[in-house]
Amino acid sequence: MRRNHNVNVTHSTSLSRQVEFEANTKDVIPLFSITYVIAIAFSILSCLRFDCVRNKVWVATFGVFSAGLAVLSSFGMMLHIGVPFVMTVANSPFLILGIGVDDMFILISCWQQTNVHDRVETRLSNTYKEAAISITITTLTDVLAFYIGLMTPFRSVRSFCLYTSTSILFCYIYSITFFGAFLVLNGRRENSNKHWLTCKEVPEECAVGQSKWYELCCIGGAYDRHTGSEEVQPMNHFFKKYYGPFLTKSWTKVFVIVFYCIYLIVSIYGCFQIQEGIDLRNLAADDSYVVKYYDNEKAYFSEYGPNIMVVIRQEFPYWDEKYMSDLETCIEDFKNLSFIEKDIFTSWIKSYKYYGYHTKLNLSAEDVFKENLGTFLRFYSDFKQDVNFTNNSIHASRFFIQTVNISTALDEMNMLNKLRDTAQKCPVPLLVYHPAFIYHDQYAVIVTNTIQNIAVTTAVMLLISLLLIPNPLCSLWVTFSIASVIVGVTGFMALWDVNLDTISMIILVVCIGFSVDFSAHISYAFVSNKKPSANEKAVEALFNLGYPILQGAVSTILGVVVLSASKNYIFRTFFKIMFLVIFFGLFHGLTFIPVFLTFFDMCNGTPAENKSGPEEQAMKKSYTNNIAKDGDVKEREIYDNHTFQSDNHQTCPSQPCSDIWMIAGNNHSVQDNHVCLASTVPMFRVDGQTYEVHMYEPSDDVMLKVNCQSKQRVEGQNCVSGNSNHIQDSGLPTPNCSELTIL
């Protein structure tokens, strides 16, 4: 037989979509393996330190491992109790990996801010004290967002939400137990000043004559001598020294507001362009034979829609002319619909009557009708599956009508509704069906369900924010961030050719949880720090959590970026929407929310001036006046960056002091060139620099320089020692101790 190369055959059956859809899971395993490797590599690189003791390589590795354990534990439990595993659940591991790594970065950041000289137990408790609220807020919001998703009527969505919410709970548990335990082990290694790889003790200072490579590989344990915590990483300095001050400038705030308005306008425009429904070809992989069939169908037979099955659901007297008249009327009603082709009608009844007419059969008699039906079906086997003829009874039968000019999801929804309405009005019990109806059914409820889930979830997020963030106004800002991110994701999703379907609806619910993550971290850090002004609060919040949030966002994007190369529409859609969620959430957390919070001083709580006592207010006023007169801006920087020491600190050592006293109070005695002060006055250090103490006499506004050089002290008092020769040489007068204020 000669082969005709001009013939190209494509095929599909009613089961093809389901079979190919389930086969998509084979594409997940290699993608997740690649994602896991990328997540570990990024975590190690972002936690890498050029200090062989403070290096966090193993901490980062076990943080990713902790997220993987959460996926295994949750999936194992769900499968054990019989929760069905559907295709959409295959997206969950990529999501959980990003959440787990985000929590890891927050914990590592808080650990690095603890005092390296404290006991490991104390460092861990301080870490949990700072990080627990943020991690708990994000976990609660994510879990509740997914549990609210269980209200949807779509079983695939419910399965996804159940698997993912359980995974997030396990991720939280492993973060505060398994990962916390490894932080302790790593902390004990650091306290012993041991190498991160060899676990051998190394010196803290490099001997003279050693090379830079030796110092890099064999010297470690450095820390900030003033704060006692680990040295601040360059990215944290970037947020505090450059990005934060830049963001809080007046002209920058104006630019941010204008940029946000543009973002909002484009997003709202996109929301009106969104399309409903899913292209059935997207349910199979790009290289599937089903895709080729749908492509050819669209290219050559786009005029014709689905061939609809009309089922007579129960026994019916097909031989009775009266009942057949009712059925013929219903068939005409179907044919009169605008999207039905009148001339294309496939019916076994019509063919059987034609067969009876030519064979001279009286099909109006029940016995003749039934006796000859079996013979007819043997000769015309194409109709054999259209009649359920068993035990000499016709239990059900069907005929087919052809639709035309069905091109959009709106057309499909209208077609489905009108067909069902026509069948409902017919006195004969009819049922309309097509395998694609299972996908068309979602159009009727997808919009209302999406709006309902988003509204309920947003309300729950607001409630959680009010409970856990100690400021109602800032909780409202968190809720505002949720709404803003949702609008942005929905609008740009439409502009990126992503339709609103069950898959995108799932990820929009995810969007709520992730948008809370970014804004909640920054908002909580904003309201909980003690800086006096709104701008300083914003800078400090960015300094503490800007880099961990950036790390978490990048790690989540890296966790899903491999899905962009998938052959399956579902995974590519998941990547697109998750990318929009993370990108817009990050932009809100690091740009919009910090700027907006600075506009409302009520977020600051009670103003610092009202909290301070009269002496502190007098000190600040005197200090401000002298700064204004002298024009010394550098002194203001001293005030902003300090760490208080304990009261029992040695204040008059035998060696010259490297520390600074910042005190205000009334002094009652000056003995032997010593200014004697109350013993409870605290002392603090200034960031990496040593400054001379400046004392001001309010009556004359003159400055006296005092150096701590002697060891004398008066019983029950701390002493600031002054050098009388130095005072005389400087030309400054001797202070009046009864009026002395030291700053």
Secondary structure, DSSP 8 states (H G I E B T S, - for coil): ----TT-------TTHHHHHHHHGGGGHHHHHHHHHHHHHHHHHHHT--SSTTT--HHHHHHHHHHHHHHHHHHHHHHHHTT----GGGGGHHHHHHHHHHHHHHHHHHHHHTSBTTS-HHHHHHHHHHHHHHHHHHHHHHHHHHHHHGGGSS-HHHHHHHHHHHHHHHHHHHHHHTHHHHHHHHHHHHHHTTB-TTT--B--SS--TT--HHHHHHH------TTT-B----HHHHIIIIIIHHHHTSHHHHHHHHHHHHHHHHHHHHHHTT--BS--GGGGS-TTSHHHHHHHHHHHH-TTEEEEEEEEE-S---TT-HHHHHHHHHHHHHHHTSTTEEEEEEEEHHHHHHHHHHHTT--TTSHHHHHHHHHHHHHH-GGGGGGEEEETTEEEEEEEEEEEE---SHHHHHHHHHHHHHHHHHSSS-EEEE-TTHHHHHHHHHHHHHHHHHHHHHHHHHHHHHHHHSS-HHHHHHHHHHHHHHHHHHHHHHHHTT--BSHHHHHHHHHHHHHHHHHHHHHHHHHHHS--SSHHHHHHHHHHHHHHHHHHHHHHHHHHHHGGGG-SSHHHHHHHHHHHHHHHHHHHIIIIIHHHHHHT-GGGG-S-HHHHS-HHHHHHHHHHHHHHHHHT-THHHHHHHSEEE--TTS--S-SS---SEE--------EETTEEEEETT--EEEETT----EEEEETTTTEEEEE--------TTEEEEE--HHHHHHHT-----GGG-EE-
